[in-house]
Amino acid sequence: MQEQVSGTAGGTSIRLAGSFRANPGADFEDVAYDLTFDSRTQHLTGTRNGQPFWAAPFIQKGPGEGCGPAMQ
């Protein structure tokens, strides 16, 4: 599975758009997320391609902190 997305964050909401493919030989498909940070659960929740989506806990990085390697 491979996904490449970029987007914007404002307040507690995040919008991402990009492409996704389920298998190495498959075609890429459009993907879009519309997420909000839920302070109660510490997760990003919202939609992925219009369907309900619940993401792993959100970890806020400070200025100058890099992200770790992507999981595949």
N, CA, C and O atoms as a CHARMM CRD file, in Angstrom:
* protein
*
  288
    1    1 MET  N      0.84700  -1.16300   0.00000 PROA 1      0.00000
    2    1 MET  CA     0.00000   0.00000   0.00000 PROA 1      0.00000
    3    1 MET  C      0.89900   1.23500   0.00000 PROA 1      0.00000
    4    1 MET  O      1.86500   1.30700   0.75900 PROA 1      0.00000
    5    2 GLN  N      0.57700   2.19400  -0.84700 PROA 2      0.00000
    6    2 GLN  CA     1.35000   3.42600  -0.94200 PROA 2      0.00000
    7    2 GLN  C      0.39100   4.60000  -1.05400 PROA 2      0.00000
    8    2 GLN  O     -0.55400   4.57900  -1.84300 PROA 2      0.00000
    9    3 GLU  N      0.65000   5.62500  -0.25100 PROA 3      0.00000
   10    3 GLU  CA    -0.19300   6.80800  -0.27000 PROA 3      0.00000
   11    3 GLU  C      0.69300   8.03800  -0.19200 PROA 3      0.00000
   12    3 GLU  O      1.61700   8.09900   0.61900 PROA 3      0.00000
   13    4 GLN  N      0.40600   9.02100  -1.04600 PROA 4      0.00000
   14    4 GLN  CA     1.14500  10.28000  -1.05700 PROA 4      0.00000
   15    4 GLN  C      0.11400  11.39400  -0.96500 PROA 4      0.00000
   16    4 GLN  O     -0.69300  11.57900  -1.87500 PROA 4      0.00000
   17    5 VAL  N      0.14400  12.14600   0.15300 PROA 5      0.00000
   18    5 VAL  CA    -0.81500  13.21800   0.35100 PROA 5      0.00000
   19    5 VAL  C     -0.10900  14.46200   0.86900 PROA 5      0.00000
   20    5 VAL  O      0.96000  14.38300   1.47400 PROA 5      0.00000
   21    6 SER  N     -0.72000  15.59900   0.62300 PROA 6      0.00000
   22    6 SER  CA    -0.26700  16.86600   1.19600 PROA 6      0.00000
   23    6 SER  C     -1.51000  17.70000   1.43300 PROA 6      0.00000
   24    6 SER  O     -2.57400  17.41500   0.88500 PROA 6      0.00000
   25    7 GLY  N     -1.37000  18.73700   2.25600 PROA 7      0.00000
   26    7 GLY  CA    -2.54800  19.53300   2.53600 PROA 7      0.00000
   27    7 GLY  C     -2.28000  20.69600   3.45600 PROA 7      0.00000
   28    7 GLY  O     -1.15800  21.19100   3.56200 PROA 7      0.00000
   29    8 THR  N     -3.34600  21.12300   4.12400 PROA 8      0.00000
   30    8 THR  CA    -3.27800  22.28700   4.99200 PROA 8      0.00000
   31    8 THR  C     -3.88600  21.96200   6.35000 PROA 8      0.00000
   32    8 THR  O     -4.74800  21.09200   6.47900 PROA 8      0.00000
   33    9 ALA  N     -3.41100  22.68400   7.35500 PROA 9      0.00000
   34    9 ALA  CA    -3.95100  22.55700   8.70700 PROA 9      0.00000
   35    9 ALA  C     -4.32100  23.94000   9.19500 PROA 9      0.00000
   36    9 ALA  O     -3.60100  24.91000   8.95700 PROA 9      0.00000
   37   10 GLY  N     -5.44800  24.02400   9.87800 PROA 10     0.00000
   38   10 GLY  CA    -5.87800  25.29100  10.44700 PROA 10     0.00000
   39   10 GLY  C     -6.71400  25.03700  11.68200 PROA 10     0.00000
   40   10 GLY  O     -7.74400  24.36700  11.60800 PROA 10     0.00000
   41   11 GLY  N     -6.28100  25.56400  12.82000 PROA 11     0.00000
   42   11 GLY  CA    -7.01500  25.30100  14.05300 PROA 11     0.00000
   43   11 GLY  C     -6.95400  23.82400  14.38500 PROA 11     0.00000
   44   11 GLY  O     -5.87100  23.27200  14.58300 PROA 11     0.00000
   45   12 THR  N     -8.10000  23.18600  14.44800 PROA 12     0.00000
   46   12 THR  CA    -8.14400  21.74300  14.74800 PROA 12     0.00000
   47   12 THR  C     -8.49200  20.90700  13.52100 PROA 12     0.00000
   48   12 THR  O     -8.73300  19.70700  13.65200 PROA 12     0.00000
   49   13 SER  N     -8.52500  21.51500  12.32400 PROA 13     0.00000
   50   13 SER  CA    -8.89100  20.75200  11.12700 PROA 13     0.00000
   51   13 SER  C     -7.70100  20.59600  10.18300 PROA 13     0.00000
   52   13 SER  O     -6.81600  21.44800  10.10700 PROA 13     0.00000
   53   14 ILE  N     -7.71800  19.47700   9.47000 PROA 14     0.00000
   54   14 ILE  CA    -6.67300  19.14800   8.50400 PROA 14     0.00000
   55   14 ILE  C     -7.34800  18.64600   7.24000 PROA 14     0.00000
   56   14 ILE  O     -8.23800  17.79700   7.30100 PROA 14     0.00000
   57   15 ARG  N     -6.92500  19.17300   6.08300 PROA 15     0.00000
   58   15 ARG  CA    -7.42900  18.69500   4.78600 PROA 15     0.00000
   59   15 ARG  C     -6.23300  18.19800   3.99300 PROA 15     0.00000
   60   15 ARG  O     -5.23600  18.90500   3.84200 PROA 15     0.00000
   61   16 LEU  N     -6.34000  16.98500   3.49100 PROA 16     0.00000
   62   16 LEU  CA    -5.27000  16.36300   2.71400 PROA 16     0.00000
   63   16 LEU  C     -5.82900  15.83300   1.40400 PROA 16     0.00000
   64   16 LEU  O     -6.98300  15.40900   1.33700 PROA 16     0.00000
   65   17 ALA  N     -5.01200  15.86000   0.37300 PROA 17     0.00000
   66   17 ALA  CA    -5.39400  15.29000  -0.92200 PROA 17     0.00000
   67   17 ALA  C     -4.14700  14.71100  -1.57900 PROA 17     0.00000
   68   17 ALA  O     -3.03600  15.20100  -1.37800 PROA 17     0.00000
   69   18 GLY  N     -4.34900  13.67400  -2.35500 PROA 18     0.00000
   70   18 GLY  CA    -3.21900  13.05800  -3.03900 PROA 18     0.00000
   71   18 GLY  C     -3.63500  11.80500  -3.76200 PROA 18     0.00000
   72   18 GLY  O     -4.72500  11.72800  -4.33000 PROA 18     0.00000
   73   19 SER  N     -2.74100  10.80400  -3.73500 PROA 19     0.00000
   74   19 SER  CA    -3.00100   9.56900  -4.46400 PROA 19     0.00000
   75   19 SER  C     -2.68200   8.35900  -3.59700 PROA 19     0.00000
   76   19 SER  O     -1.90700   8.43600  -2.64400 PROA 19     0.00000
   77   20 PHE  N     -3.30100   7.24500  -3.95700 PROA 20     0.00000
   78   20 PHE  CA    -3.19700   6.00100  -3.20900 PROA 20     0.00000
   79   20 PHE  C     -3.20500   4.83500  -4.17600 PROA 20     0.00000
   80   20 PHE  O     -3.89600   4.85900  -5.19500 PROA 20     0.00000
   81   21 ARG  N     -2.42200   3.80500  -3.84500 PROA 21     0.00000
   82   21 ARG  CA    -2.55800   2.54200  -4.57200 PROA 21     0.00000
   83   21 ARG  C     -2.40600   1.40000  -3.59600 PROA 21     0.00000
   84   21 ARG  O     -1.54200   1.41900  -2.71800 PROA 21     0.00000
   85   22 ALA  N     -3.25100   0.41200  -3.75800 PROA 22     0.00000
   86   22 ALA  CA    -3.31500  -0.70000  -2.81700 PROA 22     0.00000
   87   22 ALA  C     -2.18200  -1.70400  -3.01200 PROA 22     0.00000
   88   22 ALA  O     -1.72200  -2.30500  -2.04100 PROA 22     0.00000
   89   23 ASN  N     -1.72500  -1.89400  -4.25300 PROA 23     0.00000
   90   23 ASN  CA    -0.69300  -2.88000  -4.56300 PROA 23     0.00000
   91   23 ASN  C      0.33800  -2.26200  -5.49500 PROA 23     0.00000
   92   23 ASN  O      0.00400  -1.34200  -6.24300 PROA 23     0.00000
   93   24 PRO  N      1.59000  -2.74000  -5.47600 PROA 24     0.00000
   94   24 PRO  CA     2.63000  -2.15100  -6.32000 PROA 24     0.00000
   95   24 PRO  C      2.28400  -2.05800  -7.80300 PROA 24     0.00000
   96   24 PRO  O      2.70400  -1.10300  -8.45800 PROA 24     0.00000
   97   25 GLY  N      1.53800  -3.00700  -8.35700 PROA 25     0.00000
   98   25 GLY  CA     1.20500  -2.98200  -9.77300 PROA 25     0.00000
   99   25 GLY  C     -0.08300  -2.24400 -10.10400 PROA 25     0.00000
  100   25 GLY  O     -0.41300  -2.07000 -11.27800 PROA 25     0.00000
  101   26 ALA  N     -0.80900  -1.81200  -9.09000 PROA 26     0.00000
  102   26 ALA  CA    -2.11400  -1.17000  -9.30300 PROA 26     0.00000
  103   26 ALA  C     -1.96600   0.29100  -9.71400 PROA 26     0.00000
  104   26 ALA  O     -0.92900   0.91100  -9.47700 PROA 26     0.00000
  105   27 ASP  N     -3.00600   0.83000 -10.32900 PROA 27     0.00000
  106   27 ASP  CA    -3.03100   2.24300 -10.68400 PROA 27     0.00000
  107   27 ASP  C     -3.25600   3.08500  -9.43000 PROA 27     0.00000
  108   27 ASP  O     -3.87000   2.63300  -8.46300 PROA 27     0.00000
  109   28 PHE  N     -2.74500   4.31800  -9.46600 PROA 28     0.00000
  110   28 PHE  CA    -3.00200   5.25700  -8.37400 PROA 28     0.00000
  111   28 PHE  C     -4.43300   5.77000  -8.48100 PROA 28     0.00000
  112   28 PHE  O     -4.95000   5.96800  -9.58000 PROA 28     0.00000
  113   29 GLU  N     -5.06800   5.98200  -7.33100 PROA 29     0.00000
  114   29 GLU  CA    -6.41300   6.53500  -7.25100 PROA 29     0.00000
  115   29 GLU  C     -6.35600   7.81100  -6.40700 PROA 29     0.00000
  116   29 GLU  O     -5.50500   7.93700  -5.52700 PROA 29     0.00000
  117   30 ASP  N     -7.26000   8.75400  -6.67600 PROA 30     0.00000
  118   30 ASP  CA    -7.32900   9.97000  -5.86900 PROA 30     0.00000
  119   30 ASP  C     -7.77900   9.62500  -4.45600 PROA 30     0.00000
  120   30 ASP  O     -8.58600   8.71800  -4.25000 PROA 30     0.00000
  121   31 VAL  N     -7.24800  10.35900  -3.49000 PROA 31     0.00000
  122   31 VAL  CA    -7.64800  10.18800  -2.10000 PROA 31     0.00000
  123   31 VAL  C     -7.73400  11.57600  -1.45900 PROA 31     0.00000
  124   31 VAL  O     -6.91600  12.45000  -1.74500 PROA 31     0.00000
  125   32 ALA  N     -8.73700  11.77100  -0.58400 PROA 32     0.00000
  126   32 ALA  CA    -8.90900  13.05200   0.09800 PROA 32     0.00000
  127   32 ALA  C     -9.37100  12.80800   1.53200 PROA 32     0.00000
  128   32 ALA  O    -10.23800  11.97400   1.79000 PROA 32     0.00000
  129   33 TYR  N     -8.77900  13.54700   2.44500 PROA 33     0.00000
  130   33 TYR  CA    -9.13900  13.46900   3.86300 PROA 33     0.00000
  131   33 TYR  C     -9.64900  14.82400   4.31800 PROA 33     0.00000
  132   33 TYR  O     -9.13100  15.86000   3.90200 PROA 33     0.00000
  133   34 ASP  N    -10.66100  14.81900   5.17000 PROA 34     0.00000
  134   34 ASP  CA   -11.16800  16.01200   5.84500 PROA 34     0.00000
  135   34 ASP  C    -11.27200  15.61100   7.31700 PROA 34     0.00000
  136   34 ASP  O    -12.21500  14.92900   7.71800 PROA 34     0.00000
  137   35 LEU  N    -10.29200  16.04200   8.11800 PROA 35     0.00000
  138   35 LEU  CA   -10.15000  15.55200   9.48400 PROA 35     0.00000
  139   35 LEU  C    -10.20100  16.67000  10.51300 PROA 35     0.00000
  140   35 LEU  O     -9.88400  17.82200  10.21600 PROA 35     0.00000
  141   36 THR  N    -10.60000  16.31500  11.71400 PROA 36     0.00000
  142   36 THR  CA   -10.62500  17.23000  12.85200 PROA 36     0.00000
  143   36 THR  C     -9.97700  16.52400  14.04100 PROA 36     0.00000
  144   36 THR  O    -10.18200  15.33000  14.25500 PROA 36     0.00000
  145   37 PHE  N     -9.19300  17.28100  14.81000 PROA 37     0.00000
  146   37 PHE  CA    -8.57400  16.71900  16.00100 PROA 37     0.00000
  147   37 PHE  C     -9.60800  16.62900  17.11100 PROA 37     0.00000
  148   37 PHE  O    -10.24000  17.62500  17.46300 PROA 37     0.00000
  149   38 ASP  N     -9.77800  15.42500  17.66500 PROA 38     0.00000
  150   38 ASP  CA   -10.71000  15.19500  18.76500 PROA 38     0.00000
  151   38 ASP  C     -9.89100  15.20700  20.06000 PROA 38     0.00000
  152   38 ASP  O     -9.17200  14.24900  20.34500 PROA 38     0.00000
  153   39 SER  N     -9.99600  16.27800  20.83900 PROA 39     0.00000
  154   39 SER  CA    -9.18200  16.41600  22.04800 PROA 39     0.00000
  155   39 SER  C     -9.52700  15.35900  23.10200 PROA 39     0.00000
  156   39 SER  O     -8.68200  15.02000  23.93100 PROA 39     0.00000
  157   40 ARG  N    -10.73600  14.84300  23.08100 PROA 40     0.00000
  158   40 ARG  CA   -11.14200  13.82000  24.04600 PROA 40     0.00000
  159   40 ARG  C    -10.38900  12.51300  23.80800 PROA 40     0.00000
  160   40 ARG  O     -9.88800  11.90600  24.75400 PROA 40     0.00000
  161   41 THR  N    -10.30800  12.07900  22.55000 PROA 41     0.00000
  162   41 THR  CA    -9.66900  10.80200  22.23200 PROA 41     0.00000
  163   41 THR  C     -8.22100  10.95600  21.76800 PROA 41     0.00000
  164   41 THR  O     -7.49100   9.97000  21.66300 PROA 41     0.00000
  165   42 GLN  N     -7.80200  12.20900  21.48700 PROA 42     0.00000
  166   42 GLN  CA    -6.45700  12.48800  20.97600 PROA 42     0.00000
  167   42 GLN  C     -6.22500  11.83800  19.60800 PROA 42     0.00000
  168   42 GLN  O     -5.10100  11.45000  19.28800 PROA 42     0.00000
  169   43 HSD  N     -7.28900  11.72000  18.79900 PROA 43     0.00000
  170   43 HSD  CA    -7.21200  11.13900  17.46000 PROA 43     0.00000
  171   43 HSD  C     -7.71400  12.15000  16.43000 PROA 43     0.00000
  172   43 HSD  O     -8.42600  13.10000  16.75300 PROA 43     0.00000
  173   44 LEU  N     -7.32300  11.91300  15.19500 PROA 44     0.00000
  174   44 LEU  CA    -7.89100  12.65200  14.07200 PROA 44     0.00000
  175   44 LEU  C     -9.08900  11.84800  13.58800 PROA 44     0.00000
  176   44 LEU  O     -8.96900  10.64800  13.34000 PROA 44     0.00000
  177   45 THR  N    -10.23200  12.49000  13.45200 PROA 45     0.00000
  178   45 THR  CA   -11.43200  11.81900  12.96900 PROA 45     0.00000
  179   45 THR  C    -12.03500  12.64400  11.84800 PROA 45     0.00000
  180   45 THR  O    -11.80300  13.85000  11.76200 PROA 45     0.00000
  181   46 GLY  N    -12.79900  12.00300  11.00000 PROA 46     0.00000
  182   46 GLY  CA   -13.45400  12.71300   9.90500 PROA 46     0.00000
  183   46 GLY  C    -13.77700  11.77100   8.77600 PROA 46     0.00000
  184   46 GLY  O    -14.36400  10.71000   8.98800 PROA 46     0.00000
  185   47 THR  N    -13.38900  12.16200   7.56000 PROA 47     0.00000
  186   47 THR  CA   -13.69300  11.32500   6.40200 PROA 47     0.00000
  187   47 THR  C    -12.46700  11.11200   5.52600 PROA 47     0.00000
  188   47 THR  O    -11.55900  11.94200   5.47500 PROA 47     0.00000
  189   48 ARG  N    -12.46900   9.98600   4.84600 PROA 48     0.00000
  190   48 ARG  CA   -11.50200   9.65400   3.79000 PROA 48     0.00000
  191   48 ARG  C    -12.35000   9.31000   2.58400 PROA 48     0.00000
  192   48 ARG  O    -13.09100   8.32600   2.59700 PROA 48     0.00000
  193   49 ASN  N    -12.24600  10.11400   1.54600 PROA 49     0.00000
  194   49 ASN  CA   -13.06700   9.93700   0.34500 PROA 49     0.00000
  195   49 ASN  C    -14.55900   9.87800   0.69800 PROA 49     0.00000
  196   49 ASN  O    -15.30900   9.08200   0.13300 PROA 49     0.00000
  197   50 GLY  N    -14.97600  10.73100   1.64000 PROA 50     0.00000
  198   50 GLY  CA   -16.37600  10.83300   2.00300 PROA 50     0.00000
  199   50 GLY  C    -16.88600   9.76600   2.96000 PROA 50     0.00000
  200   50 GLY  O    -18.04700   9.80800   3.36500 PROA 50     0.00000
  201   51 GLN  N    -16.03900   8.81300   3.33000 PROA 51     0.00000
  202   51 GLN  CA   -16.42800   7.73700   4.24600 PROA 51     0.00000
  203   51 GLN  C    -15.82200   7.99200   5.62700 PROA 51     0.00000
  204   51 GLN  O    -14.72700   8.54800   5.71100 PROA 51     0.00000
  205   52 PRO  N    -16.49800   7.60200   6.71100 PROA 52     0.00000
  206   52 PRO  CA   -15.97600   7.82200   8.06000 PROA 52     0.00000
  207   52 PRO  C    -14.55700   7.27000   8.21100 PROA 52     0.00000
  208   52 PRO  O    -14.23300   6.19300   7.71000 PROA 52     0.00000
  209   53 PHE  N    -13.72100   8.03900   8.91500 PROA 53     0.00000
  210   53 PHE  CA   -12.31400   7.66800   9.09500 PROA 53     0.00000
  211   53 PHE  C    -11.86600   8.07400  10.48600 PROA 53     0.00000
  212   53 PHE  O    -12.21800   9.15000  10.96900 PROA 53     0.00000
  213   54 TRP  N    -11.08900   7.21300  11.13100 PROA 54     0.00000
  214   54 TRP  CA   -10.54900   7.45300  12.46500 PROA 54     0.00000
  215   54 TRP  C     -9.07400   7.12000  12.40400 PROA 54     0.00000
  216   54 TRP  O     -8.71700   5.97300  12.13500 PROA 54     0.00000
  217   55 ALA  N     -8.19500   8.10400  12.65000 PROA 55     0.00000
  218   55 ALA  CA    -6.75500   7.91800  12.50200 PROA 55     0.00000
  219   55 ALA  C     -6.07800   7.66400  13.84300 PROA 55     0.00000
  220   55 ALA  O     -6.67800   7.83800  14.90400 PROA 55     0.00000
  221   56 ALA  N     -4.84600   7.25800  13.77400 PROA 56     0.00000
  222   56 ALA  CA    -4.02400   7.03300  14.96400 PROA 56     0.00000
  223   56 ALA  C     -3.86100   8.33200  15.74600 PROA 56     0.00000
  224   56 ALA  O     -4.13200   9.40800  15.21300 PROA 56     0.00000
  225   57 PRO  N     -3.42200   8.24900  17.00100 PROA 57     0.00000
  226   57 PRO  CA    -3.24200   9.46600  17.79700 PROA 57     0.00000
  227   57 PRO  C     -2.37600  10.48700  17.07000 PROA 57     0.00000
  228   57 PRO  O     -1.38500  10.13700  16.42900 PROA 57     0.00000
  229   58 PHE  N     -2.76100  11.74200  17.17900 PROA 58     0.00000
  230   58 PHE  CA    -2.04300  12.84200  16.54500 PROA 58     0.00000
  231   58 PHE  C     -0.87600  13.23800  17.43100 PROA 58     0.00000
  232   58 PHE  O     -1.05600  13.42300  18.63500 PROA 58     0.00000
  233   59 ILE  N      0.32700  13.37500  16.85900 PROA 59     0.00000
  234   59 ILE  CA     1.50300  13.80300  17.60300 PROA 59     0.00000
  235   59 ILE  C      1.97500  15.12300  17.01900 PROA 59     0.00000
  236   59 ILE  O      2.45400  15.17200  15.88600 PROA 59     0.00000
  237   60 GLN  N      1.83800  16.19900  17.79700 PROA 60     0.00000
  238   60 GLN  CA     2.24100  17.53000  17.34000 PROA 60     0.00000
  239   60 GLN  C      3.75300  17.65100  17.40400 PROA 60     0.00000
  240   60 GLN  O      4.34600  17.44900  18.46400 PROA 60     0.00000
  241   61 LYS  N      4.38200  17.97500  16.29100 PROA 61     0.00000
  242   61 LYS  CA     5.82500  18.18900  16.23300 PROA 61     0.00000
  243   61 LYS  C      6.10900  19.66900  16.41600 PROA 61     0.00000
  244   61 LYS  O      5.36900  20.51800  15.92000 PROA 61     0.00000
  245   62 GLY  N      7.16600  19.96900  17.12000 PROA 62     0.00000
  246   62 GLY  CA     7.57200  21.35000  17.31000 PROA 62     0.00000
  247   62 GLY  C      8.40800  21.84900  16.15000 PROA 62     0.00000
  248   62 GLY  O      8.81500  21.06300  15.29400 PROA 62     0.00000
  249   63 PRO  N      8.67300  23.15800  16.11000 PROA 63     0.00000
  250   63 PRO  CA     9.50900  23.72300  15.03300 PROA 63     0.00000
  251   63 PRO  C     10.87500  23.02900  14.97800 PROA 63     0.00000
  252   63 PRO  O     11.53400  22.85100  16.00300 PROA 63     0.00000
  253   64 GLY  N     11.27300  22.65400  13.80700 PROA 64     0.00000
  254   64 GLY  CA    12.56900  22.02100  13.60500 PROA 64     0.00000
  255   64 GLY  C     12.60500  20.52600  13.86600 PROA 64     0.00000
  256   64 GLY  O     13.62800  19.88600  13.62000 PROA 64     0.00000
  257   65 GLU  N     11.50700  19.95000  14.36200 PROA 65     0.00000
  258   65 GLU  CA    11.46800  18.51000  14.59800 PROA 65     0.00000
  259   65 GLU  C     11.06100  17.80000  13.31700 PROA 65     0.00000
  260   65 GLU  O     10.04300  18.13000  12.70900 PROA 65     0.00000
  261   66 GLY  N     11.84800  16.84200  12.92000 PROA 66     0.00000
  262   66 GLY  CA    11.53400  16.09200  11.71600 PROA 66     0.00000
  263   66 GLY  C     10.57600  14.94900  12.01000 PROA 66     0.00000
  264   66 GLY  O     10.40200  14.54200  13.15900 PROA 66     0.00000
  265   67 CYS  N      9.96500  14.44500  10.96300 PROA 67     0.00000
  266   67 CYS  CA     9.09100  13.28600  11.08300 PROA 67     0.00000
  267   67 CYS  C      9.94400  12.02800  10.93300 PROA 67     0.00000
  268   67 CYS  O     10.99600  12.05100  10.29400 PROA 67     0.00000
  269   68 GLY  N      9.49100  10.96500  11.51300 PROA 68     0.00000
  270   68 GLY  CA    10.18600   9.68600  11.36300 PROA 68     0.00000
  271   68 GLY  C      9.89400   9.08700  10.00400 PROA 68     0.00000
  272   68 GLY  O      9.13600   9.66300   9.22300 PROA 68     0.00000
  273   69 PRO  N     10.48700   7.93300   9.70800 PROA 69     0.00000
  274   69 PRO  CA    10.24500   7.30300   8.41000 PROA 69     0.00000
  275   69 PRO  C      8.80500   6.85700   8.26900 PROA 69     0.00000
  276   69 PRO  O      8.16200   6.48900   9.25300 PROA 69     0.00000
  277   70 ALA  N      8.30200   6.88800   7.05800 PROA 70     0.00000
  278   70 ALA  CA     6.93400   6.44000   6.78700 PROA 70     0.00000
  279   70 ALA  C      6.84400   4.94000   6.95500 PROA 70     0.00000
  280   70 ALA  O      7.78100   4.20800   6.63600 PROA 70     0.00000
  281   71 MET  N      5.70500   4.48600   7.46100 PROA 71     0.00000
  282   71 MET  CA     5.48000   3.05300   7.59800 PROA 71     0.00000
  283   71 MET  C      4.88900   2.52500   6.31000 PROA 71     0.00000
  284   71 MET  O      4.05200   3.18200   5.69100 PROA 71     0.00000
  285   72 GLN  N      5.31200   1.35800   5.90700 PROA 72     0.00000
  286   72 GLN  CA     4.77200   0.74600   4.69500 PROA 72     0.00000
  287   72 GLN  C      4.32400  -0.65200   4.95100 PROA 72     0.00000
  288   72 GLN  O      3.84100  -1.32200   4.03800 PROA 72     0.00000
